[in-house]
Amino acid sequence: MASNTKLLVNLMSEIEGTVQGHRDGHGFVVSDDGETSLYLSPQEMRSVLHRDRVRAKVIRFDRKGRPEGQVLEIIARRKTPIIGRLLHEGGAWLVAPEDRRFGQDILIPAKATANAQPGQVVAVELTEKPSLHAQPVGRVTEVLGGIDDPGMEIEIAVRKYEVPHQFNDDTLAQAAKLPDKIRPTDRKQRIDLTDVPLVTIDGEDARDFDDAVYCEPAVLGRGKKPNGWRLLVAIADVSHYVKPGEPLDRDAYERATSVYFPRRVIPMLPEKLSNGLCSLNPEVDRLSMVCDMLINASGEIHAYQFYPAVICSHARFTYTEVAAIIGNTKGPEAAKRADLVPHLLNLYDVYRALLKGRGVRGAVDFDTTETQIVCDDNGRIARIVPRTRTEAHRLIEEAMLAANVCSAEFIAKFAHPSLYRVHEGPTPEKRQTLKNYLKAVGVGVTLSEEPKPSDYQAIAEATKERPDAAQIHTMLLRSMQQAIYTPVNSGHFGLAYEAYTHFTSPIRRYPDLLVHRVIKSLLLRDKYGLVLPPVESNPGSFKKGGAKLTRGLPVAPKNAKGKAKVKITPAEAQDWETAGIHCSANERRADEASRDVEAWLKCMFMRERLGEEYGGTVSAVTPFGLFVQLDGLFVEGLIHITELGGDYFKFDEARQELRGERTGVRYATGARVRVQVSRVDLDSRKIDFRLVREGAQASEPSGGGRRRNGRGARDGQRDELADTGLRSAQDELAEVRQRDRDVKRSARPGGKSSGKKVEQGASRVEGLPRSKAAGKKAPSRKSVRRRS
C-alpha cells in the first residue's frame, strides 16, 4: 500500500484533504477521494485540529515509502462545538476533549466557563485557533452535566460524533400539520387490503412497526393443488408523507439513519411519523407499499408485483410469541390467537422453503452470539444477556430478504438509477490472510482464488463442531468487506444475490425511502429525478467536481434489443454516488456512536468490579496483546503484552496467536484464561485485565465470574484447560523459571561454567511437552521485548 501511495504523490506535491487526528498526538491529511493520506507529525498537529480542512505538501518519505506532510494552508476550520470535561488545574481552566483525536486541551478564560463546575461535561466553541506556539482558547456554550448523570453517555456520543439529534423548527412545524390518521384522499389509487390478516412481528421493546406480513398457500402453474405460497410484505409508505425538497426530507437525508442506543433512539423522522402515521400499529388503517410474491416449493420467487395499498394490521406479535406458537400449536400462546395461527403456520412453511433457496445459493450464515444490554432505572447496566435468534427472527429476516431482492430486480429490470446494497467479496490481501490462517489451523477445505459465498458456507459447515469454530467463523467474517450503498450494482456476496437493495425500513433508513420513490416512479412509467437536500452535518459528502468518483458511473442493464432503457447523465450519476457515500458514512457514524455508548456503559459496569477475577476466552490476538471476553458478563478487555511474563513474544499472523520465543507458550484466539480486572479508563472507554499468576489467591467471583460447573476458580480453570488439551501459560512459565533456577544453582560451584549451563537449561525448555501446533516454528517477525 505504501508503494501505491508513493505513486500517487511526489516530493513537494500538494493535496487538499481533511485532518484525521490520532490519540497519540500525530495525524493524517486524508484526500477527498480517500486514496491518499499524508502523515502529520505531532508538531504539525499543534496548528490544526481534527477534521479541519487543509492544504498540505509532501516534504519527505519514510523508510517504508509513506509520505509525510506539512500544512501549508488551513482552508476551513471545523465549526461544531467540542465536547469535553472542564478541569481546574494550577489556577487555569481548561477542557480536555472527549474525543482524544483532538490532541490538545482547550484553555478557557475564567469569565467564559458559564458557571460550570470542575469535572462537568461541557460544549466549547473556539475563540482563538491553535498555532505552533499557542493552545486553542474557547468558551463554554453548553453545560451538559456531571459525568455520572443518567444518560450522559448518550449526550456525549451524539455531540462527539456530530449526530443530528434535534429537528429543525420548520421540520417540526411541517410534522405538526400532518393529519393524525389517513384521509379519504390518501386512499385514492390504492389497493384496499384492510381485510387481509397482515400482522407485525417484532421484538418486545419495539416502538415503531414498519413491516407487516401475510402468507397463504397458492397454486403455481397449471396445477390444481397448492404447490407454493403467496407472500405479502407490506412496508409503511413513508414516501407519501416525506416529499423531496421539503423540510422533513432535508432532516431525514441529513441523518440518513436512526441511531439506536440502550434505552433511547435518535430517530430519522419526527415521532408523529415514526411512531404514528408511518407505524403499522394494530387495528389502525395505514398507507403502505406492498411487495406481493409467489414462491415455489424450492424457495424461488416465481413472480412478484409492487403496488400502493391501504392495510390494517390484525395483530402485533412478538418474536417470543411466534416462536412459542410455532413450537406448540396447542399451547396457551396459540390459544389466545387461534384465528391467526393458520396464517403463522403458512409463514413458517414459506420460510422453510426460502431456507432451501438460501442453501442452493450458498449464502453465508454464521452462528454468532449477539448481546443485549439491559439497563436499570438509572440508565446503568443491570446485566448483559445474549440475544436468542429464534425461528421467528429467521422467518421475518427471510421475508424481508425476499422483498429486498424483488425491489432490486424490479429497478434493475428498468435500468433506473438507484442505491443498491452492495457487499463485495474479500480483497486479494484479505483472501490470502484467510487462506494462510485456515492452512495454519488445519482446515482441510480450500479457498479458491475467486471465492464464492458457498465456499465460505462450506468452511463454516465443516468447522462448526470444532472447539475453535467461533474463532474460525470470526476470521471468515473479518475477511469480508463492509457493505455499502452505491448506484453501481456489484451484487451482495454474503447473501449470494446478484442484485440487492434495501426496501423494508424507510422509517429508519433513507436509502429505503429513495428505493420507494424509484419504485413508485416506475409504476407510473416515470423517472425519479434525485435532488439532494443541502446538509450541515455530512461526514461522507463532497462538493460537486471536488473529488474523483472512485467507482465510476453505473452501467445500465441492457434490454432484449441491447439498448439501455434509461440513460443517466454524469451529473445524475454523481448525485447518486454522493447519496450512497453520504448514507454509508452516516451508517458508520451511527454504529460508532452506538459502540461508544455501549463501551461507556460497560466501563461503568466494570468500574465496580475492579480486582475481581473471572474466567474468559481470548476473542482476538494482536501484536500488542490479547482481547478477552468474560464468561457470563460478555464484556471485553485487553491483556497488554507486557502482562504476559518475561519472554519475547512474536505475533503469528497466520495462526492469529502470540508465541513466546523462549518458552513456546502460545496464546491463540479461543484460548481459555483467567483474569483479574486491573484498570478501567472511562475517558478512553478501555478495560484492562491481567492474567492471574500461579500461586495468587483467587477470590471467589460473583455473578458472571463464577465457574459454570461450580468448581473452585483456579482448579476449575486448570481442569478446563486440561480437558481442551491446552496447558496454562502460567504453569509453563513457572516450570521454565524453576528449570532456570536449578541450572543456575548447579552452575555456581564452577563459576565460569554458569553462562554455558544456563544456555543449556534454556535449550531444554524447548523440549517441554507441548501441542504439535506449538512445536512448529512461527513465521519470522519482529520481536517485542517483554518486562518481567
SULSUL-V708375 format. One record per backbone hydrogen bond with DSSP energy under -0.5 kcal/mol. NH is the residue of the N-H (numbers start at 1). CO is the residue of the C=O. E is the energy in kcal/mol with one decimal. If there is no record, write none. Layout:
nh/co/e
NH/CO/E
NH/CO/E
This chain:
nh/co/e
5/1/-2.3
6/2/-1.9
7/3/-1.5
8/4/-1.1
9/5/-1.3
12/58/-2.2
13/10/-2.3
15/56/-2.5
17/54/-2.2
18/30/-2.4
19/52/-3.1
20/28/-3.1
21/19/-0.6
22/26/-1.9
25/22/-2.3
27/40/-2.1
28/20/-1.6
29/38/-2.3
30/18/-2.7
30/28/-0.6
31/29/-0.5
31/36/-2.8
32/16/-0.8
34/31/-1.4
38/29/-2.0
39/67/-2.3
40/27/-3.2
45/41/-2.0
46/42/-0.5
46/43/-1.0
47/44/-1.2
48/45/-0.7
51/19/-3.0
52/49/-2.2
53/76/-2.9
54/17/-2.5
54/52/-0.5
55/73/-2.8
56/15/-2.6
57/70/-2.2
58/13/-2.3
59/68/-2.7
60/68/-1.2
62/66/-2.5
65/62/-2.1
68/60/-2.9
69/39/-3.4
70/57/-2.1
72/55/-2.9
73/55/-1.9
75/53/-1.4
75/73/-0.8
76/53/-1.9
82/124/-2.5
84/122/-2.2
85/96/-1.8
86/120/-2.7
87/94/-3.4
89/87/-0.5
89/92/-2.3
92/89/-2.1
93/108/-0.6
94/87/-2.4
95/106/-2.4
96/85/-2.2
97/95/-0.7
98/83/-3.5
99/83/-0.6
100/98/-0.8
102/99/-1.8
103/100/-1.0
106/95/-2.4
107/105/-0.5
107/136/-2.5
108/93/-2.6
109/138/-0.7
112/109/-2.2
113/110/-0.7
116/113/-1.8
119/86/-3.9
120/117/-2.1
121/145/-3.3
122/84/-3.0
123/142/-2.8
124/82/-2.5
125/139/-2.6
127/137/-2.8
128/137/-2.3
131/134/-2.3
134/131/-0.6
137/128/-2.3
138/107/-2.6
139/125/-2.4
140/112/-2.9
141/123/-2.8
142/123/-1.2
144/121/-2.3
144/142/-0.7
145/121/-1.3
149/146/-1.6
152/149/-2.1
154/151/-0.7
155/151/-1.8
156/152/-2.5
157/153/-1.9
158/154/-2.6
159/155/-0.9
160/156/-3.2
161/157/-2.6
162/159/-0.6
163/158/-2.6
164/162/-0.6
172/168/-2.2
173/169/-2.3
174/170/-2.0
175/171/-2.4
176/172/-2.2
177/173/-1.1
178/174/-0.5
178/175/-1.1
186/183/-1.0
187/183/-0.7
187/184/-0.9
188/185/-0.9
190/187/-1.1
191/308/-2.3
193/191/-0.8
193/310/-2.9
196/193/-1.6
198/196/-2.8
199/213/-2.0
200/315/-2.2
202/317/-2.1
206/203/-1.4
210/208/-0.6
212/234/-2.3
213/199/-2.6
214/232/-1.6
216/230/-1.7
218/228/-2.4
220/218/-0.6
223/220/-0.8
227/218/-1.6
228/218/-1.5
229/295/-2.5
230/216/-3.1
231/229/-0.6
231/293/-2.4
232/214/-3.0
232/230/-0.5
233/231/-0.5
233/291/-2.1
234/212/-2.8
234/232/-0.5
235/233/-0.5
235/289/-2.9
236/210/-1.9
237/287/-1.9
238/236/-1.8
240/237/-1.0
241/238/-1.5
242/238/-2.3
243/241/-0.8
246/243/-1.7
250/246/-2.1
251/247/-2.4
252/248/-2.0
253/249/-2.5
254/250/-2.2
255/251/-2.0
256/252/-3.1
258/508/-2.0
259/266/-2.5
261/259/-0.6
261/264/-2.9
264/261/-1.4
266/259/-2.9
267/265/-0.8
273/270/-1.6
274/270/-2.6
275/271/-2.4
276/271/-0.5
277/272/-2.4
278/273/-2.1
279/276/-1.7
280/209/-3.9
280/278/-0.6
281/279/-2.6
283/313/-3.4
284/281/-1.0
286/311/-2.6
288/309/-2.5
289/235/-3.0
290/307/-2.7
291/233/-2.5
292/290/-0.7
292/305/-2.9
293/231/-2.9
293/291/-0.6
294/303/-2.8
295/229/-2.7
296/300/-2.3
297/227/-0.8
299/296/-1.9
302/294/-2.5
302/300/-0.9
303/294/-1.3
305/292/-1.6
307/290/-1.6
309/288/-2.8
310/191/-2.6
311/286/-2.7
312/193/-0.5
313/281/-0.5
313/284/-0.7
314/198/-3.4
315/198/-0.5
317/200/-3.2
317/315/-0.6
319/202/-1.4
322/318/-2.3
323/319/-2.6
324/320/-2.0
325/321/-2.3
326/322/-2.7
327/323/-2.0
328/324/-1.6
331/328/-1.5
335/331/-1.8
336/332/-1.6
337/333/-0.9
338/335/-0.9
340/337/-1.7
341/337/-1.2
342/338/-0.5
344/340/-1.9
345/341/-2.3
346/342/-1.8
347/343/-2.1
348/344/-2.2
349/345/-2.1
350/346/-2.4
351/347/-2.0
352/348/-2.0
353/349/-1.7
354/350/-2.5
355/351/-2.0
356/352/-1.3
357/353/-1.7
358/354/-2.1
359/355/-2.2
360/356/-2.3
361/357/-2.4
362/358/-1.6
363/358/-1.8
364/494/-2.8
368/366/-1.0
370/368/-0.7
372/385/-3.2
374/372/-0.5
374/383/-2.8
375/373/-0.6
376/380/-2.9
379/376/-1.7
382/374/-3.5
383/374/-1.7
385/372/-2.6
387/370/-4.1
389/387/-0.7
390/388/-0.8
394/390/-1.9
395/391/-2.3
396/392/-2.0
397/393/-2.3
398/394/-2.6
399/395/-1.9
400/396/-2.5
401/397/-2.5
402/398/-2.1
403/399/-1.8
404/400/-2.4
405/401/-2.4
406/402/-2.0
407/403/-2.0
408/404/-2.1
409/405/-2.5
410/406/-2.5
411/407/-2.1
412/408/-2.5
413/409/-2.2
414/410/-1.1
415/412/-1.2
416/411/-1.9
420/418/-0.6
420/486/-3.0
421/500/-2.3
422/420/-0.9
422/484/-2.6
423/491/-1.8
431/427/-2.8
432/428/-2.2
433/429/-2.2
434/430/-2.4
435/431/-2.5
436/432/-2.5
437/433/-2.1
438/434/-2.9
439/435/-2.2
440/436/-2.2
441/437/-2.1
442/439/-0.9
443/438/-2.9
444/442/-0.6
448/446/-0.5
451/448/-0.6
455/452/-1.1
456/452/-1.4
457/453/-2.5
458/454/-2.2
459/455/-1.9
460/456/-2.5
461/457/-2.6
462/458/-2.4
463/459/-1.4
464/460/-0.7
464/461/-0.6
466/463/-1.6
469/466/-1.6
472/468/-2.0
473/469/-2.7
474/470/-1.9
475/471/-2.1
476/472/-2.0
477/473/-2.2
478/474/-2.4
479/475/-1.2
480/477/-1.2
481/424/-1.0
484/422/-2.5
486/420/-2.0
489/487/-0.7
490/488/-1.1
492/497/-2.8
493/423/-4.0
493/491/-0.6
496/492/-0.9
496/493/-0.6
497/492/-1.9
503/501/-0.6
508/505/-0.9
509/505/-1.5
510/256/-2.3
513/509/-1.2
514/510/-2.1
515/511/-2.2
516/512/-2.2
517/513/-2.0
518/514/-2.3
519/515/-2.6
520/516/-2.5
521/517/-2.1
522/518/-2.3
523/519/-2.2
524/520/-1.3
525/522/-1.5
526/521/-3.3
529/527/-0.6
530/528/-0.7
538/536/-0.8
541/538/-0.7
546/543/-2.3
556/554/-0.6
559/563/-1.5
562/559/-1.8
573/569/-2.6
574/570/-2.3
575/571/-1.9
576/572/-2.4
577/573/-2.4
578/574/-2.7
579/575/-2.4
580/576/-2.2
581/577/-2.4
582/578/-2.7
583/579/-2.6
584/580/-2.4
585/581/-2.7
586/582/-2.4
587/583/-1.8
588/584/-2.0
589/585/-2.4
590/586/-2.4
591/587/-2.0
592/588/-2.6
593/589/-2.6
594/590/-2.3
595/591/-2.6
596/592/-2.3
597/593/-2.0
598/594/-2.3
599/595/-2.7
600/596/-2.2
601/597/-2.6
602/598/-2.3
603/599/-2.1
604/600/-2.3
605/601/-2.3
606/602/-2.4
607/603/-1.7
608/604/-0.7
608/605/-0.5
609/606/-1.8
610/607/-0.7
611/677/-2.9
612/609/-2.0
614/675/-2.5
616/673/-2.4
617/629/-2.3
618/671/-2.6
619/617/-0.5
619/627/-2.7
620/627/-1.4
622/625/-2.7
625/622/-1.2
626/639/-2.4
627/620/-2.8
628/626/-0.5
628/637/-2.8
629/617/-2.8
630/628/-0.5
630/635/-2.7
631/615/-2.7
633/631/-1.1
634/630/-1.7
637/628/-2.1
638/687/-2.6
639/626/-3.4
640/638/-0.8
640/689/-0.5
641/624/-2.4
643/640/-2.5
644/641/-1.5
647/645/-1.7
649/647/-0.6
649/784/-1.2
650/659/-2.4
652/650/-0.7
652/657/-3.3
653/651/-0.9
656/652/-1.4
657/652/-1.5
658/667/-2.5
659/650/-2.2
660/665/-2.9
661/648/-3.5
664/660/-1.7
667/658/-2.8
669/656/-1.2
670/618/-3.2
671/668/-2.2
673/616/-2.2
675/614/-2.7
676/690/-2.4
677/612/-2.4
678/676/-0.7
678/688/-2.0
679/688/-1.6
681/686/-3.0
682/680/-0.7
685/681/-0.8
686/681/-2.1
688/679/-3.2
689/638/-2.9
690/676/-1.8
692/674/-2.2
693/691/-0.6
696/693/-2.0
698/696/-0.8
699/697/-0.8
705/702/-2.3
706/703/-1.4
710/707/-1.2
716/712/-2.7
717/713/-1.8
718/714/-2.3
719/715/-2.6
720/716/-2.3
721/717/-2.3
722/718/-2.3
723/719/-2.6
724/720/-1.6
725/722/-1.2
726/721/-2.7
732/728/-1.9
733/729/-2.4
734/730/-2.4
735/731/-2.0
736/732/-2.4
737/733/-2.6
738/734/-2.1
739/735/-2.4
740/736/-2.4
741/737/-2.3
742/738/-2.3
743/739/-2.5
744/740/-2.3
745/741/-2.4
746/742/-2.1
747/743/-1.3
748/744/-0.9
748/745/-0.6
751/747/-1.2
752/750/-2.7
754/751/-1.2
757/753/-2.2
758/754/-2.4
759/755/-1.9
760/756/-2.0
761/757/-2.8
762/758/-2.5
763/759/-2.0
764/760/-2.0
765/761/-1.0
766/762/-0.7
766/763/-0.8
767/764/-1.6
768/765/-2.2
775/771/-1.1
775/772/-0.5
776/772/-0.5
776/773/-1.1
784/649/-1.1
785/783/-0.5
